[in-house]
Amino acid sequence: MNNALILLTNYYPFHKGEEYLESEIEHLSKNFQDIYIISTMVSTNMEQTRTVPSNVKVLPVGISHSKVGKVKMFSNQFKSIYKDSSKRKLIKEDSKGNMLPKLYCYYFESRAMDIYDRVAKLLDNYDFDRYESVTIYSYWLYVTARVSVELKNNYFSNKQPYTISRAHRYDLYEDAAPLKYLPQRDYLLKSLDAIYPCSQDGVEALNTTYPAYKDKVAVRRLGTITRNVRSNTSSDKLYIVSCSVMRKVKRLDLLIESLVELEKKNIPYLWTHIGGGPEFEAVKKLAEKKLNMEQVNFTGFMKNEDVLKWYTENPATVFVNLSSSEGVPVAIMEATSMGLPVIATDVGGTREIVENEVNGYLLSKDCSVNNVVESMESFYNLNETEYSKMSDNALEIWRERSDATVLYADFANQLLQQVPQSS
C-alpha cells in the first residue's frame, strides 16, 4: 500500500464545520499509506481543534479569507490570469460575457490560484516520487476542486493522479447561488475524474444541466455515527429539537411563528435549539418577543459528540428542520440515529432520508405556519404504539442510508480500487 491521498478542505481539522470528515478520515487512513490534509481557508492564528490518525499530515495554507484577504488574493493573481489568453477565453465563455459572472469568475480563479501557489510550496517539502500513486480528493465542488484540478494538471502531471470531488449544497445548486451562477462548472466537471454529490437530488441537478458528464457523477452519501442509545421520550409535552447554524436559510423565524400558534392551542412544549451562528442574537430577540422563554432553550454551539450526548441525556419527541435549501442535513441524520422522528421541508436531499408518515412528516418548501403546526399536533396526538413505530422507522432508515461506518468504509474502498498505478 504505497499510496498517498491529498485531501483539500475548507477548515477541517481546524475551526468547526466539515464534521462528516471526523468519521470519514478514520476509514481513509486505513486505505492510504499517508494522507495530506490541505486546510485551504485556515489562517496562521487558528489552532487545530480535532485529532487525526497518526498517518495524516495537516498542512494549513496560512491565508486569511477575510474581505481584506480575499481582495489581496484577487490583486495578487488578476494580472497574470488576465494575461493568460486561455484562461481569459475560458472565463469569457463560462460567464457568457455577462459582467457580474465574469468578475465572479476572475475572483474565483484568483482565489484558487493564490491558494494553489501556497499549496505547491507546502508540498515541495515532501517526496511524492516514493509513492506508486497519488489520489486528490476535494471536499467541495468549488475553490478546493479548482485547486485540485491545478494540482492534477501541473504539480502532479507526471503521476496521473485520480482526482475527485464531493459536492454538497452551496457548491452544487446554481439556482440558489447569489447570481444564479457558479464559476467553471463545465471546466471542473470535464477535468475531474469523478464527482460525488451527497444526494440523488444533487446528482440530478448536475445531470440536468451538464448531461455530457453523467458517467462521472454518482451519489455518495454522507453519514453519522450513533451511540446506539435511543433518545429519551416523555408524553407530558412536545419536546421539540432543532439543530443548525443560525442562518436565514434555516428559517427559525418560521419555527418561532409556529410555536406561537402552538401556544394558542394550549399544547405544552419545550423547544431546544442546538447551535450558534450569525443570526443567533436576532433569533433570540424574536423568541423573547414572541414566546414564553420558560419553554425555550438555546444551547449555543456544540461539537457533534456533545450533540449526540445531549440526545442521550434529554427528552426529545421530534426534530424539526424548516430550511429553504439543504444538501442532506447532518442534523437530521444525527436525530434519526437516535430514533427521533422528523418534521422537515422537502428541499435538497431531505426526502432521501425522511419519508412522509413513515419516519416523520415531509412538508413542502413553501409550507405555511399552519402546515408546521398541524404536523406538531399530529405528533402530540400519537399514541404510544404509533409513536414507537415512527421512532423504529427513523432508526431503521438511518441504518439503511446514513450509517457512517458502512458508507465511509465503502467509499474508502472504492477510492482504493479506482486509484491508477503508475508505470
Sequence and secondary structure as in RCSB ss.txt:
>XXXX:A:sequence
MNNALILLTNYYPFHKGEEYLESEIEHLSKNFQDIYIISTMVSTNMEQTRTVPSNVKVLPVGISHSKVGKVKMFS
NQFKSIYKDSSKRKLIKEDSKGNMLPKLYCYYFESRAMDIYDRVAKLLDNYDFDRYESVTIYSYWLYVTARVSVE
LKNNYFSNKQPYTISRAHRYDLYEDAAPLKYLPQRDYLLKSLDAIYPCSQDGVEALNTTYPAYKDKVAVRRLGTI
TRNVRSNTSSDKLYIVSCSVMRKVKRLDLLIESLVELEKKNIPYLWTHIGGGPEFEAVKKLAEKKLNMEQVNFTG
FMKNEDVLKWYTENPATVFVNLSSSEGVPVAIMEATSMGLPVIATDVGGTREIVENEVNGYLLSKDCSVNNVVES
MESFYNLNETEYSKMSDNALEIWRERSDATVLYADFANQLLQQVPQSS
>XXXX:A:secstr
  EEEEEEESSTTBSS  THHHHHHHHHHHH SEEEEEETT  TT  B S   TTEEEEE     SHHHHHHHHH
HHHHHHHH HHHHHHHHHHTTT HHHHHHHHHHHHHHHHHHHHHHHHHTTS GGG SEEEEEESSSSHHHHHHHH
IIIIITTTT  EEEEEE STTT GGGSTTS  TTHHHHHHHSSEEEESSHHHHHHHHHH GGGGGGB      B 
  S   B  SSSEEEEEES   GGG HHHHHHHHHHHHHTT  EEEEEEB  TTHHHHHHHHHHHS GGGEEEEE
   HHHHHHHHHHSB SEEEE  SS SS HHHHHHHHTT  EEEE  TTGGGT  BTTTEEEE TT  HHHHHHH
HHHHHH  HHHHHHHHHHHHHHHHHHTBHHHHHHHHHHHHHHH     
